[in-house]
Amino acid sequence: MVSPPKIVALIPARAGSKGIPGKNIRPLGGIPLLAYSIAAGLQAKMVDRVIVSTDSEEIARVASDWGAEVPFFRPVELAEDSTPDFPVFEHALHWLEETEGYRADVLVQLRPSSPIRPPGLVDTAIQLLLNSPADSVRCVTPSGQNPFKMWRIDHVVLAPLLSLDLPEPYNQPRQSLPDTYWQTGHVEVIRRSTILDQKSLTGSNILPCLVAPEYAIDLDNLYQWDFAEHVLAHWNLDYVLPENQVVQ
């Protein structure tokens, strides 16, 4: 009999945010930002553990209060402004196996900066991966602006950002251009082998998990934060809300 895969939700939450100081524990709608991602993991039926990877004792305390595990502190060298996600996930996999003897088969990234998630999204993304041979699943939403109409500046003149087998795509009607998608950061589901064998957080075979545009709010500056507060207060979205009972 084949054992079900061990699925761990990993939430990267380092200190030192420059765009929004203290972002990961700043209250959004009266609740620490981090708590939304923790709740998405805890409420997912297919997730076995919800772990926060942080270098901060304060973030660790808030994470524990809202029900997440913080079994280790992230090494300082993995908490720099320029640190990519990959070594953080590789570190978590190695730590769990070497320290606890726990072998995670699938990691689910729940970024704190994309807190407004439809109920069931995490399980949907996990099931997409388990039902396929894909290396990973990533949430996307239709692009607000079509990149075939975008430009770069090349030696003071405009040059198209992308090319297409269509004359002057930047002058074409929107309807004649390919549909494009923006990655939202809500949920990313990654096989263990993708991380350890391919040394990647995506691999080459990536499945899309579509998210409605109204949920696609990324928090990188205070303007976006104010907009997210407005959305929570006025848009009447159905989203994963952290429990009111804080674990003491």
C-alpha positions in Angstrom: 0.0 0.0 0.0 1.4 3.4 -1.0 1.6 6.0 1.7 0.1 9.4 1.0 2.6 12.1 0.2 3.8 14.3 3.1 2.8 17.8 2.3 4.4 20.8 4.1 3.3 24.4 3.7 6.3 26.7 4.0 5.9 30.4 4.6 9.0 32.5 4.0 8.9 35.5 6.4 12.2 37.2 7.0 12.7 40.4 8.9 14.1 43.5 7.2 11.5 44.4 4.6 12.5 47.7 3.0 9.3 48.6 1.1 7.1 48.2 4.1 9.0 48.0 7.4 7.8 45.1 9.5 5.5 43.9 6.7 5.1 40.3 7.7 3.6 41.2 11.1 2.0 44.5 10.2 -1.8 44.3 10.8 -3.9 44.0 7.6 -7.6 44.3 8.4 -6.6 44.2 12.1 -4.7 40.8 11.7 -1.0 40.3 11.2 -0.2 39.8 7.5 1.5 36.5 8.2 -1.6 35.1 9.8 -3.5 35.0 6.4 -0.9 32.6 4.9 -0.8 30.5 8.1 -4.6 30.2 8.0 -4.5 29.1 4.3 -2.2 26.3 5.2 -4.0 25.3 8.4 -7.4 25.2 6.7 -6.1 23.2 3.7 -7.2 19.6 4.0 -4.2 18.2 2.2 -1.5 20.0 4.1 0.2 18.1 7.0 2.3 20.8 8.5 2.5 24.6 8.3 6.0 25.9 8.9 7.3 29.5 8.9 10.9 30.0 7.9 12.2 33.2 9.5 15.3 34.8 11.0 13.3 36.9 13.5 12.3 36.0 17.0 9.4 38.5 16.9 8.0 37.0 13.6 8.5 33.5 15.1 6.4 34.5 18.2 3.6 35.9 16.0 3.7 32.8 13.8 3.4 30.5 16.8 0.6 32.6 18.2 -1.4 32.0 15.0 -0.8 28.3 14.9 2.3 27.7 12.7 5.3 25.7 13.6 8.7 27.5 13.8 11.0 24.5 14.3 14.2 26.3 13.2 15.5 29.8 12.5 16.7 30.6 9.0 20.5 31.2 8.8 21.5 34.8 8.5 23.0 34.2 5.0 19.6 33.1 3.8 17.8 36.2 5.0 19.4 38.9 2.9 17.6 41.3 0.6 19.0 39.5 -2.4 18.3 36.0 -1.2 16.2 34.0 -3.7 13.5 31.5 -2.6 15.3 28.4 -3.7 18.0 28.1 -0.9 15.3 28.8 1.7 13.3 25.8 0.5 16.4 23.6 0.1 17.4 24.5 3.7 14.0 23.6 5.1 13.9 20.2 3.3 17.4 19.3 4.6 16.7 20.5 8.1 13.5 18.5 8.5 15.1 15.3 7.3 18.5 15.7 9.1 17.1 17.0 12.4 13.6 15.3 12.6 13.9 12.4 10.2 10.9 13.9 8.4 10.9 13.5 4.6 8.6 16.0 3.0 7.4 14.9 -0.5 5.8 18.2 -1.5 6.3 21.8 -0.4 3.7 24.5 -0.8 4.9 28.0 -0.8 2.4 30.5 0.7 3.8 34.0 0.3 2.7 36.5 3.0 2.6 39.2 0.4 -0.3 37.6 -1.4 -2.7 37.2 1.5 -6.2 37.3 -0.1 -6.8 33.7 -1.1 -10.1 32.1 -2.2 -11.2 29.2 0.1 -10.0 25.8 -1.2 -7.3 27.3 -3.5 -4.4 25.5 -1.7 -6.0 22.1 -2.0 -6.9 22.7 -5.6 -3.3 23.6 -6.5 -2.0 20.5 -4.6 -4.4 18.2 -6.3 -3.4 19.6 -9.7 0.2 18.5 -9.0 -0.7 15.1 -7.6 -2.9 14.3 -10.5 -0.1 15.0 -13.0 3.6 14.3 -13.7 4.3 18.1 -13.5 7.3 19.4 -11.6 5.3 22.2 -10.0 2.1 24.2 -10.0 2.0 28.0 -9.8 -1.0 30.4 -9.4 -1.5 32.9 -12.2 -4.1 35.4 -13.3 -4.8 37.2 -16.6 -2.3 40.0 -17.1 -3.7 43.5 -16.5 -1.5 44.8 -19.3 -0.5 42.7 -22.3 3.4 42.5 -22.4 3.3 42.5 -26.2 2.4 46.2 -25.9 5.3 46.8 -23.5 8.6 48.5 -24.3 12.2 48.9 -23.1 14.5 51.8 -23.8 17.5 50.8 -25.9 20.0 53.6 -26.4 17.4 56.3 -25.8 14.9 54.9 -28.3 11.9 52.6 -27.7 12.2 48.9 -28.5 9.5 46.3 -28.1 9.9 44.1 -25.0 8.7 41.0 -26.9 8.5 39.9 -30.5 5.7 37.9 -32.1 5.0 36.4 -35.5 2.7 39.3 -36.2 3.7 42.7 -37.7 3.9 45.4 -35.0 2.0 43.6 -32.3 2.1 46.8 -30.2 -0.2 48.4 -32.8 -2.6 45.4 -32.9 -6.0 45.2 -31.2 -5.8 43.6 -27.8 -8.1 40.8 -29.0 -5.6 39.7 -31.7 -2.8 39.1 -29.2 -2.1 35.9 -27.2 -3.5 35.7 -23.7 -0.8 36.2 -21.1 -0.8 35.6 -17.4 0.9 37.1 -14.4 2.1 34.9 -11.5 0.2 36.0 -8.3 2.3 34.4 -5.5 -0.8 33.0 -3.8 0.2 29.3 -3.9 3.2 27.4 -5.4 3.3 23.6 -5.1 6.7 22.0 -5.7 7.8 18.4 -5.7 10.7 17.4 -3.5 12.6 16.1 -6.5 12.2 19.4 -8.3 14.0 21.2 -5.5 16.7 18.6 -4.7 17.3 17.0 -8.1 16.6 19.8 -10.5 17.8 22.5 -8.2 14.7 24.6 -9.0 11.5 25.8 -7.5 9.6 25.2 -10.7 11.3 22.7 -12.9 10.5 22.7 -16.6 6.9 21.3 -16.5 4.8 23.9 -14.7 1.0 23.7 -14.4 -1.2 26.8 -14.0 -3.7 27.3 -11.2 -6.0 30.1 -12.3 -6.9 32.8 -9.7 -9.6 35.5 -10.4 -8.1 38.9 -10.9 -9.8 40.5 -7.9 -7.7 38.3 -5.5 -4.4 39.2 -7.2 -3.2 41.9 -4.8 0.5 41.9 -4.1 1.8 43.9 -1.1 5.2 45.6 -2.0 4.4 49.2 -1.1 2.1 51.3 1.1 -0.2 52.2 -1.9 -0.9 48.5 -2.4 -1.4 48.1 1.3 -4.0 50.8 1.4 -5.7 49.2 -1.6 -5.8 45.8 0.1 -7.4 47.4 3.2 -10.1 48.9 0.9 -10.7 45.5 -0.8 -11.1 43.7 2.5 -13.5 46.4 3.8 -15.6 46.9 0.8 -15.4 44.2 -1.9 -17.2 41.4 -0.1 -14.8 38.8 -1.3 -14.9 35.2 -0.1 -11.4 34.6 1.2 -9.5 32.6 3.8 -9.8 34.5 7.1 -7.6 33.6 10.1 -9.4 32.3 13.1 -10.2 34.8 15.8 -8.8 32.6 18.5 -5.1 33.2 18.8 -3.1 30.3 20.2 -1.6 31.3 23.6 
